[in-house]
């Protein structure tokens, strides 16, 4: 999946939300039946995996998801109050000082188009910036790059291209 991904860097000067004003306020989210969560407690990994699959990610081993989340520095997800299930999710890993990479940005297709993805991304980026992390990158499928551009993400302006390690598959005879 990531071999087709594109690395985008976040550039602080283009930050559209420097004053902590969100496109959807916490109060508005709650009034619409959503709760913001920042820890993995109460996060049902089977339900999260279902959201991953619904957006086209491969189904993952829940024990591996748990391990990945335990090694994640920043996490943000949205719980639908009525169903008590995750409907939006994003996480970031990194060195905690200079660099972070945002991973697994997903919104359940039944809840897309109502601002949940933007709400998660605005808050996650803000959290990283508050920690002093200014080199924020993400992997994205080409078809959703337009979602990230208004949030301040651009193709690396320094022309740096990312690479991913890929083992050549042995040909079967």
N, C-alpha and C positions, 0 to 999 in steps of 0.2 A: 504494500500500500504506500509506503513512504518513498519508494523509488520514483513514483510519479509526483510526489509532493514537491512543493516549492518552499524554499526558506524565505521568509520575509522578516525584516528587522523593523522594530518599532523605533521611531525617531521622536525623541522627547519634544523638540520644537513644534511638531505638528499635533501635539496632544490636544484633542478637542474637549477634554473635560478636566482641566487643571484645578478647578475650584471645587471639586467633589460634588458637582451637580450631575446627577445621573439622568439619562433619558427616561428612565422609569424609577421613581423613588421607591425606597423600601416600604413606605406606607402604602403606596399604590399597589405594589406587588402583594402585600399582605391583604389588602382589601379585595384583590382579585383571587385570593385563595392560594397564594404561594408563599413559601418560607425560604429564605436564604440560609444556607448551611455552609460552614467552613471547616468541618471536621468529618472524619469517616464514621463517627458514631452515628447510629441510626441510618446509615446508608446501606440499603440492601443491594449487595453486589450482583445478585441474580437479576434484579430489576434494572440496575445500571447496565448490565450486559445486554439486556433486551433492548435498551435504548441504543447501545452501540450497534447491534445487529440491525435495528430499524433504520439507521442512517447509512448502512452499507459497510460498517466495519466487520471484520470477521469475529465470530464468537470466540471469546477468550476463556481460559481456565480461570475460575473465580479465585482460586488460591494465588495465582499469579497476579491477578488484579489487586488483591489484598496486599501482596508484597510490594507491588509498584506504588500503591497509595501510601504505604508505610514509609516509603522513601521519597515521597513528594513533599516539597517545602510549602507549597501553597495550593489550596484546593477550594473550589467554590461550586456548590450545586444548589439547584432549586428543587424543593419538594412541593408537589401538588398536595395541598392540605386534604382534599377530599379522598384521594386514593392513597395517600401517604407513600407515593412513589417518586423517585427522581425523574424530572422531566427536562432538566438542563444541567450541564456539567462541564467543567474545565479544570485543568490542573497545570501547575508549573513546577519544573525541576531546575536545578542549577547549582551554582557554587555559593549562593547566598550573599554574594558581595558585588560581583560585576555582571554576571551573565545568568540569564534564565531562558528556558524554552517552554513554551506553552504547548500542551498536548491535549488530545482527546476532547476537543470542543464539540459538544453534541447537544442538540435539542430534539426531543421526541417529535417526530413529524406531526403528531396531532396537536402540538403546541407551538409549532413554528409560525413566525410572522406576527407574534404579539410582543416582541421585545425581550424575550428571555435570554436569547443568545447575547444580545447587546448588553443586557444587564449584568450577566456573568462576566463578560469580557471587560467591561468598564471597571468593575470592582476588582477583578484579578490584576489588571494592569496597574490600577491605583495602588494596590497592596504591594506590588513589586517595586514601584517607584518610591513608595514611602520607605522601603527597606534600602533605598539608595541604588537599586539595580537599574541601570540605564540601558543595557544591551539586552533587549528582549526580542527573541525570535520565535517563530512558530512554523510548523509544517502545515500545509494546506493543500487540499485537492484544488486543482485549477478552477473547477466549476464554482467554488465558493470564495475565490479571492476578492470579489467585489464586496463581500460582507466585511472583510477586514480593513479595506482601504479607508473608509470613513472613520474607523477607530484609530487611525494613525499608522497603520502598517503599510510598508512599501517594499518593493523589491530592493535589495541592498543597494543604497545609493553609491557605495564605494565599489560596486561591481563584483563583490565577492560572491562566488557561487558555492553553494553547499554541495557536499557529496555524501553519499551513504555507502557503507560497506555492503557488498553483495557477493556471496560465494557463487561461483559458477556451478550450475547444476550439472551433475554428471549425466551424460546421455545414456538412456536405458537402451539396451540391445535387445 
